[in-house]
Amino acid sequence: MQIDKNMTVGDILDMDKETAPFFFEMGMHCLGCPASRGESVEQACLVHGVDADELVSKINEFLANK
């Protein structure tokens, strides 16, 4: 399974709850909030000053190694 930056944070968390620490690490602490779950990875990264491509790469590497 792979993600991309157009997927919502909620969809990724629903796919694998173990991805939550990646979002916590970037400062996104309200993962249960409807607003944050509905944001795309790209939108969330923009708000938190994180490179979306780098985050997607880290999460995809994590998922591939499970």
Order of alpha helices (4+ residues) and beta strands (2+ residues): alpha-alpha-alpha-alpha-alpha
